[in-house]
Amino acid sequence: MSNHTPGPWNAVYVGCGDWDLKGPVTQEDWTLAAAAPDLLEAVRKLRAMCADFGAHTACEVASAAIFKATGEQT
């Protein structure tokens, strides 16, 4: 069972080029946030693979997650 705070999370600009998570955060939240770049790369690779196998629903979910993380339209 995960101990992270259920989303959605909100990032807030705290100045000097730094961002922070708004609201209650736990160590698990920060661990998950630190893993975000790796998770994004994994989802991008999975999306590319699922397109080859005709897994359209999985591709749509992956694309939506990438869009939410980056604003990148695919």
Backbone as CSV, one residue per row, in Angstrom:
resi,resn,N_x,N_y,N_z,CA_x,CA_y,CA_z,C_x,C_y,C_z
1,MET,0.840,-1.187,0.000,0.000,0.000,0.000,0.878,1.240,0.000
2,SER,0.494,2.210,-0.776,1.259,3.443,-0.896,0.850,4.434,0.184
3,ASN,1.815,5.178,0.657,1.544,6.194,1.668,1.617,7.600,1.096
4,HIS,1.601,7.712,-0.236,1.659,9.058,-0.795,0.288,9.696,-0.772
5,THR,0.273,11.025,-0.824,-0.960,11.794,-0.819,-1.640,11.641,-2.174
6,PRO,-2.902,11.220,-2.206,-3.587,11.086,-3.489,-3.618,12.419,-4.230
7,GLY,-3.485,12.352,-5.540,-3.511,13.564,-6.350,-4.918,14.084,-6.495
8,PRO,-5.102,15.135,-7.221,-4.043,15.816,-7.956,-3.204,16.694,-7.034
9,TRP,-1.951,16.808,-7.388,-1.039,17.685,-6.647,-0.962,19.012,-7.381
10,ASN,-0.565,20.030,-6.659,-0.367,21.340,-7.273,1.051,21.808,-6.988
11,ALA,1.730,22.239,-8.035,3.064,22.798,-7.873,2.926,24.310,-7.760
12,VAL,3.702,24.902,-6.878,3.685,26.359,-6.707,5.100,26.885,-6.844
13,TYR,5.215,28.041,-7.490,6.515,28.682,-7.660,6.864,29.387,-6.354
14,VAL,8.041,29.079,-5.831,8.455,29.683,-4.548,9.603,30.673,-4.728
15,GLY,9.968,30.962,-5.974,10.999,31.956,-6.247,12.344,31.344,-6.554
16,CYS,13.216,32.149,-7.117,14.592,31.740,-7.455,14.622,30.487,-8.330
17,GLY,13.632,30.314,-9.182,13.599,29.164,-10.072,13.167,27.873,-9.403
18,ASP,12.681,27.936,-8.162,12.298,26.734,-7.422,10.787,26.574,-7.363
19,TRP,10.382,25.307,-7.375,8.973,24.949,-7.256,8.803,24.059,-6.040
20,ASP,7.599,24.013,-5.495,7.304,23.177,-4.341,5.926,22.564,-4.547
21,LEU,5.644,21.505,-3.821,4.311,20.908,-3.850,3.440,21.622,-2.836
22,LYS,2.222,21.958,-3.240,1.294,22.668,-2.366,0.406,21.651,-1.665
23,GLY,0.163,21.869,-0.404,-0.708,20.992,0.360,0.085,20.010,1.179
24,PRO,-0.598,19.050,1.784,0.109,18.077,2.614,0.999,17.180,1.758
25,VAL,2.231,17.029,2.179,3.150,16.156,1.458,3.864,15.258,2.451
26,THR,4.168,14.074,1.992,4.869,13.091,2.811,6.204,12.765,2.159
27,GLN,7.033,12.027,2.844,8.289,11.576,2.255,8.008,10.751,1.000
28,GLU,6.949,9.963,1.025,6.580,9.164,-0.145,6.223,10.052,-1.339
29,ASP,5.607,11.223,-1.068,5.294,12.159,-2.143,6.575,12.639,-2.813
30,TRP,7.560,12.987,-2.018,8.824,13.482,-2.566,9.553,12.365,-3.309
31,THR,9.469,11.152,-2.809,10.090,10.017,-3.496,9.441,9.816,-4.856
32,LEU,8.109,9.884,-4.902,7.393,9.750,-6.167,7.731,10.908,-7.110
33,ALA,7.787,12.123,-6.587,8.134,13.278,-7.410,9.544,13.139,-7.980
34,ALA,10.460,12.631,-7.187,11.838,12.443,-7.656,11.911,11.403,-8.766
35,ALA,11.003,10.443,-8.752,10.984,9.394,-9.775,10.267,9.839,-11.046
36,ALA,9.609,10.986,-11.013,8.788,11.432,-12.142,9.524,11.456,-13.475
37,PRO,10.756,11.967,-13.565,11.428,11.956,-14.873,11.623,10.538,-15.427
38,ASP,11.971,9.598,-14.560,12.133,8.209,-15.002,10.797,7.604,-15.411
39,LEU,9.750,7.907,-14.651,8.426,7.399,-14.988,7.950,7.960,-16.322
40,LEU,8.212,9.245,-16.572,7.830,9.857,-17.837,8.541,9.177,-18.997
41,GLU,9.823,8.936,-18.864,10.585,8.264,-19.923,10.036,6.850,-20.164
42,ALA,9.687,6.136,-19.096,9.131,4.789,-19.242,7.798,4.824,-19.974
43,VAL,6.947,5.786,-19.643,5.643,5.888,-20.298,5.820,6.241,-21.775
44,ARG,6.783,7.105,-22.078,7.043,7.424,-23.488,7.453,6.172,-24.264
45,LYS,8.310,5.355,-23.678,8.746,4.127,-24.347,7.599,3.135,-24.485
46,LEU,6.788,3.011,-23.446,5.627,2.115,-23.519,4.639,2.572,-24.578
47,ARG,4.436,3.883,-24.681,3.519,4.399,-25.698,4.019,4.038,-27.097
48,ALA,5.299,4.181,-27.316,5.864,3.830,-28.619,5.689,2.342,-28.901
49,MET,5.880,1.512,-27.886,5.733,0.067,-28.072,4.279,-0.327,-28.282
50,CYS,3.355,0.257,-27.517,1.952,-0.161,-27.623,1.382,0.190,-28.986
51,ALA,1.880,1.247,-29.603,1.406,1.604,-30.935,1.742,0.496,-31.932
52,ASP,2.878,-0.144,-31.752,3.286,-1.241,-32.637,2.390,-2.468,-32.482
53,PHE,1.776,-2.624,-31.315,0.961,-3.809,-31.044,-0.535,-3.544,-31.140
54,GLY,-0.913,-2.349,-31.531,-2.322,-2.031,-31.688,-3.069,-1.869,-30.376
55,ALA,-2.358,-1.562,-29.319,-2.984,-1.380,-28.009,-3.420,0.078,-27.876
56,HIS,-4.481,0.445,-28.570,-4.894,1.843,-28.665,-5.306,2.428,-27.328
57,THR,-5.988,1.680,-26.478,-6.394,2.198,-25.175,-5.174,2.527,-24.325
58,ALA,-4.194,1.629,-24.325,-2.964,1.875,-23.567,-2.236,3.097,-24.115
59,CYS,-2.228,3.246,-25.424,-1.579,4.414,-26.042,-2.279,5.704,-25.630
60,GLU,-3.597,5.679,-25.583,-4.351,6.868,-25.183,-4.070,7.244,-23.738
61,VAL,-4.017,6.253,-22.863,-3.723,6.508,-21.445,-2.310,7.066,-21.300
62,ALA,-1.358,6.462,-22.005,0.024,6.932,-21.953,0.126,8.352,-22.494
63,SER,-0.532,8.616,-23.599,-0.493,9.960,-24.180,-1.102,10.991,-23.242
64,ALA,-2.196,10.646,-22.583,-2.823,11.565,-21.631,-1.891,11.854,-20.445
65,ALA,-1.193,10.842,-19.972,-0.259,11.038,-18.859,0.910,11.923,-19.281
66,ILE,1.414,11.704,-20.479,2.516,12.528,-20.978,2.058,13.976,-21.140
67,PHE,0.853,14.165,-21.672,0.319,15.518,-21.838,0.188,16.204,-20.486
68,LYS,-0.331,15.486,-19.504,-0.503,16.065,-18.171,0.837,16.451,-17.564
69,ALA,1.869,15.640,-17.813,3.188,15.897,-17.244,3.939,17.009,-17.969
70,THR,3.713,17.140,-19.288,4.568,18.031,-20.076,3.822,19.058,-20.911
71,GLY,2.527,18.841,-21.153,1.797,19.681,-22.082,2.070,19.298,-23.530
72,GLU,2.821,18.221,-23.718,3.212,17.744,-25.051,2.057,17.016,-25.726
73,GLN,1.593,17.544,-26.850,0.545,16.895,-27.632,1.170,15.817,-28.495
74,THR,0.522,14.663,-28.552,1.047,13.578,-29.387,-0.006,13.118,-30.357
